[in-house]
Amino acid sequence: MYRFLLTPRWWGINLFVVLAIPFCVFMGTWQLGRFEDRVQSHEQAEKQPDPSTRAAKPLDELLPVDKVTSGRPAVATGTYADQFLVPGRTLDDRQGFYVLNMLRTDSGKALPVVRGWLPGSATGARVPAAPEGEVTVTGDLQASENSRSDGVNARGGLPGGQVGMISAATLVNLVPYDVYDAWVTLPEAEAGGTGGAMKPVPAAAPEGSGLDLKAFQNLGYTGEWFVFAGFVLFMWFRLVRREAEALRDIELGLVPEDPAAAPEGPAAPAREAPASPDRDAAGTPVR
């Protein structure tokens, strides 16, 4: 009865099922592994002391930025150069912008420094001037932003003097010197009152280190892939069962093999018209 499974049409169906189920299981396992990695990273981060409370180290000793060095206080010395505004940034549920200055170090490379946050629109804003001369800054180290970072404007089209993403790949096209693949945010207002009107920007947790929405998306994708695998197997059994039942009905004669070629039954005899009360069966008038 199940010889139909060896027909060319069913060979294609069987091959699809054989490939689809392992693929769905693999993808579900991979998504589950990513979720478990995020849970493990979150547990390890909770056991570690707050990065901002650890001793400050020179910038070069903390690069490149990873989950361990992100948020650590970094020390750099140099002179402030170009200034940019980063619009569309939220702090304490209020819209505003970051004030970003490039700190040129003795190495010739510049470190992006977020001096603070101001409310309102970045266009035509009055920004406190950066300190002049050589300064030493200590800020919480952050990795370069990307298109998935919160608040990033990757569409472009911003006015001059504004950037949508704090990234070395973006800033290197706007300044005539090299840029560190990292940035720091000052944990408190600048000395001397020049940045007193700005609010410090708290350091963000490194990407993929917490149980955020993306982590639970991985868990949701895990369930979806396993559901897909079960659905493929269910549909295969359903098709096999329906095909087997159809062949059984044909063998029992319940369904003709080719309904279009089925012979017609005997024609029903034509009904005779009932005799009129004024005529006999032969049609002769009755007097």
N, C-alpha and C positions, 0 to 999 in steps of 0.2 A: 504493500500500500504506500510505502514511503519511497518508492523508487523515483518519484518526481523530484526528490531532493538532488538527484544527479543530472537533471536537465540543465541546459545552458542558462536558462533564466534563473534557476535556483542557485547555480554556481555563483552568479553575480551577487545574489542576495546573501548567500553564506559568506562570501569573501568580505563583503561590507561589514557583516556582523563580527567576523573574526578580527577585523582590523579596528572597528569602532570601539568595541568593549575594552580592549587593553589600552587604547589611547585615552578613553575617558577615565579609566582607573589611574593611569599614570598622571594625568593632569590633576585629578582630585588629590592624589598623594602629594604632588608637588605643591599645590596650594595649601594643603594641611601642614607640610613642612615649613612653608613660609610663615604661617600663623604660629607654629610652635617656636620658630626662631625669634619672632617678635615677643612672645611670652617670656622666653628665656632671657632676651635682652632687657626686657622690662624688669624682671626679677633681679638681674645682676645690677641694673642701674639703681634700684631701690636699696640694695645693700651697700652701694658705694656712697661716700660722702658727697655733698653738693659740690659740683666742680668749682663754683664761684668762691667757695670757702677755702680752697686749696691754695698753696703758695704760688705766687706769680712766677713765671719763668720767661726767659727771652723768647721772642716770637719764633726764631729759627729752630729752637729746641722742641716746639710743639707742632711743627709742620711735618707731613701733611695732616690736615684736620681729619680726625676719625671720631668714632663714638666715644673714645676714651678722652681725647684732648678737646672735644667740642665743649664749650662752656668754661674751659680753664682760663684763668687770668693770664694774659700775655702782655709782655712789656716791649715797647718799641720806642725808639728815639728818632726824631727827624724834624722836618719843617713842613707845616701845612701848605698845600699848593691848591690845586683846583677844587672847586666846591660844586656839588650837585644836590638837587632835591629829588627825593624819592616819593612821589605822590601815591595816594590810595592806600595808606597804611593806617590800621586801626589800633588804638590804645585806649584801654578802659572804656570800650564800646563807643568811642568817638572817632570820627574820621579826621585824618590829618596827613602829615608827611614827615619823612625822615630828613635830617640834615646830614649829608655825607661829605666828608672832606678827605682828600688824598694826602696821606702823610708820607713825604719822601724821605726815605732813610739813607744812611750812608752807603748802603749797597747799590743805590741807584734805583731800586724798585720802590714802589709806593704801596702803602697799606691803606685800604679803605677803612675809614673810621666813622662810625655813626655817632655823632656828637649828641644827638637827642631827637626828640619828637615835638612837633608843633601842631596845634589844631588848625582846621580850615583848609583852604585851597593853597596849593604850592605856587600858583600863578600870582606874581606880584607880591609875594609874602616878604615881610621884613625879617631877615634872619640875623641873629647875633653874629658878629664877626668872630672868626677863628683867632686864637692866640697867635701872636707874631713871634718870629725867632724860633730857636730850637726848643722843642718841648719833648717831654717823656710822658707817654700815655700808657695807662694800664687798663685794658679792656677785656671783656669776655670774648673769647675766640669763637668764631662762627665759620662754617663752611660756606662756600659760594652758593648763592641761590640758583635754582633752576625753575623750569616752567611749572613744576608741581608745588613749589613753595607757596605758602600762604601770602596773599597780597601782591603777588608778582603780576606785573603788566607786561606780557610777552608780545603784545600786538604792535608795539612801537607807535610811531607818530606823535611822540611827546614833544613839547616845545624845547628849545635849546636850554641847556642847563638842567634838564631833568632826565632821569633814568628810571626805567620800570623794574630793573632787576639788579641786585648787588652781586655782580659776577665779574670775575677777571676777564672772561671772554667778551663781555659787553664793554667794560670800562677801558680795556686796552685799545679799543677803536676810537676812544674819545680823548685820550691823553697821549703825549709824545714820549712816554716812558713805560717801562714794564710794571706790571701790577701783580701783587701776591695773590695766589689762589685761595684767599681767605679774607675775612674782615673782622673787625672788633666793634663792640658796642660799649660805650662808656657807662659804667654802673652808677655814676652820680654826676651831678652838675659840675661843670668845669670850675676850677679855682679862679678867683678874681671877678666872678660875676658875669663874664662875657656870655656864658651859656645858662645863666640863671633862669631864663624864661623857658628853657626847654626841659622836657621831661626825659629821664633816662629810658632807654629801650631795653627791656629785659631780654636776656639771652633765651633763645628757643632751644628746645630739646633736639638732639640730632635726629635726622629723618630715619624712620624705621626702628626707633628704640623704645617706643611706647605702645600701649594698647589703644591706639587711636582708631578712627573710623576705617582707615585702610587695613588695619589688622583684622577687624571683624569682616571686612569685605573678602579677605582671603578665606576666612572661615565659611562665609556664604558661598563663595565659588567652589569650595570643597564639596559642600552638599549638592550643588548644582551638577557638578561633573559625575558624582555617583548616581544621582537621579537619572542623568542622561544614559549612563550605562545600563541601569535597570530598565529604562524605557525601551532601549534598543532590544534587549533580551526579551522583554514582554511582547513587543511587536513581532519578533521572529516566531515565538511560540504561537501567537495568535494567527499569523499567516499560515504556518504549518498545519495547525488544527483545522482552519477553514478549508485548506486545500485537501486534506485527508477526508474531511466530511463530505466534500463535494464528490470526490472519487468513490466513496462508499455508496452515496446515493445513486450514482450512475450504475454501479455494479448491481445494486438491488433493483434497478429499473424504476426507481422513483423519479429520476430526472433523465430525459433522453440525452444521449451524448451530444447530439446536435439538434437543438430545438427547432432550428430553421428547416431541417430536413425531415422532421417527424411526420409520418404519414397521417393523413386526415382520416377521421372516423367516418363511418357510413352516414350518407346524407339522411337527414330526418325526412320521413314521408310528408308530402304536402297535405295540409289539413283541408278536408272537403268542406265546402260551404254548407251550412245547415239548410235543409229543405224548407222552402217557403210554405206557410200554412195553406196557400191557395194552389199549390202545385204538388204533384207527387214526386217520388224519387227520380223519375225519368224526366221530370220537367213538364209533364202534361197537365194542363189546367184541370182542376177538380171542380165539378159542377155540383 
